[in-house]
Amino acid sequence: MAQVIIGVDAGTTVIKSVAFSLNGEELHKSSVENAVDRPASGWAEQSMVTTWQKTAQTLSEVEDQLDD
């Protein structure tokens, strides 16, 4: 497998992972919506376990695309 750089953006609403070649060319990307719980009016909470699981999912999808 060629060397790549993978960037991750774990935002409030969307988590994205993108693989780049060493010269900066975008190779593959994956994104998934992040979960936000709203237990009461004006409240917003996020589970870091869920955020990590969704981040791992995008990384796995990018890895699978690189293997193709």
C-alpha beads as a LAMMPS data file, in Angstrom:
LAMMPS data file: protein, C-alpha beads

68 atoms
67 bonds

1 atom types
1 bond types

-500.0 500.0 xlo xhi
-500.0 500.0 ylo yhi
-500.0 500.0 zlo zhi

Masses

1 110.0

Atoms # bond

1 1 1 0.000 0.000 0.000
2 1 1 1.248 3.475 -0.859
3 1 1 1.874 5.991 1.888
4 1 1 -1.068 8.307 2.568
5 1 1 -2.043 11.044 4.972
6 1 1 -5.479 10.742 6.571
7 1 1 -7.240 13.762 8.005
8 1 1 -10.200 13.529 10.372
9 1 1 -12.765 16.241 11.097
10 1 1 -14.958 15.143 14.009
11 1 1 -17.466 17.971 13.969
12 1 1 -20.663 18.455 15.893
13 1 1 -22.935 17.403 13.029
14 1 1 -20.726 15.429 10.618
15 1 1 -17.581 13.318 10.985
16 1 1 -15.317 13.123 7.928
17 1 1 -12.157 11.199 7.123
18 1 1 -10.162 11.909 3.966
19 1 1 -7.091 10.140 2.567
20 1 1 -4.543 12.178 0.611
21 1 1 -1.483 11.174 -1.376
22 1 1 1.819 12.614 -0.189
23 1 1 1.545 15.282 -2.920
24 1 1 -1.859 16.420 -1.590
25 1 1 -4.195 14.692 -4.052
26 1 1 -7.500 13.636 -2.451
27 1 1 -7.802 9.868 -2.840
28 1 1 -10.851 8.753 -0.864
29 1 1 -13.255 10.128 1.711
30 1 1 -16.049 9.012 3.988
31 1 1 -18.520 10.916 6.132
32 1 1 -21.306 10.106 8.562
33 1 1 -23.713 12.227 10.585
34 1 1 -22.801 12.644 14.229
35 1 1 -25.479 12.137 16.887
36 1 1 -26.650 15.002 19.076
37 1 1 -28.969 14.246 21.996
38 1 1 -31.315 16.986 23.164
39 1 1 -32.578 15.818 26.578
40 1 1 -34.217 19.154 27.440
41 1 1 -35.040 22.471 25.861
42 1 1 -31.818 24.380 25.168
43 1 1 -29.601 21.393 25.961
44 1 1 -27.331 19.498 23.574
45 1 1 -25.163 16.526 24.500
46 1 1 -22.908 14.183 22.570
47 1 1 -21.597 10.782 23.562
48 1 1 -17.845 10.596 23.021
49 1 1 -18.203 6.805 22.712
50 1 1 -20.618 7.284 19.797
51 1 1 -18.399 9.974 18.265
52 1 1 -15.388 7.647 18.469
53 1 1 -17.346 4.712 16.977
54 1 1 -18.510 6.853 14.058
55 1 1 -14.967 8.191 13.571
56 1 1 -13.653 4.617 13.484
57 1 1 -16.380 3.772 10.945
58 1 1 -15.239 6.527 8.570
59 1 1 -11.600 5.489 8.964
60 1 1 -12.510 1.871 8.193
61 1 1 -14.446 2.939 5.092
62 1 1 -11.502 5.012 3.833
63 1 1 -9.157 2.079 4.479
64 1 1 -11.472 -0.245 2.523
65 1 1 -11.495 2.196 -0.413
66 1 1 -7.696 2.366 -0.380
67 1 1 -7.511 -1.427 -0.566
68 1 1 -9.588 -1.486 -3.796

Bonds

1 1 1 2
2 1 2 3
3 1 3 4
4 1 4 5
5 1 5 6
6 1 6 7
7 1 7 8
8 1 8 9
9 1 9 10
10 1 10 11
11 1 11 12
12 1 12 13
13 1 13 14
14 1 14 15
15 1 15 16
16 1 16 17
17 1 17 18
18 1 18 19
19 1 19 20
20 1 20 21
21 1 21 22
22 1 22 23
23 1 23 24
24 1 24 25
25 1 25 26
26 1 26 27
27 1 27 28
28 1 28 29
29 1 29 30
30 1 30 31
31 1 31 32
32 1 32 33
33 1 33 34
34 1 34 35
35 1 35 36
36 1 36 37
37 1 37 38
38 1 38 39
39 1 39 40
40 1 40 41
41 1 41 42
42 1 42 43
43 1 43 44
44 1 44 45
45 1 45 46
46 1 46 47
47 1 47 48
48 1 48 49
49 1 49 50
50 1 50 51
51 1 51 52
52 1 52 53
53 1 53 54
54 1 54 55
55 1 55 56
56 1 56 57
57 1 57 58
58 1 58 59
59 1 59 60
60 1 60 61
61 1 61 62
62 1 62 63
63 1 63 64
64 1 64 65
65 1 65 66
66 1 66 67
67 1 67 68
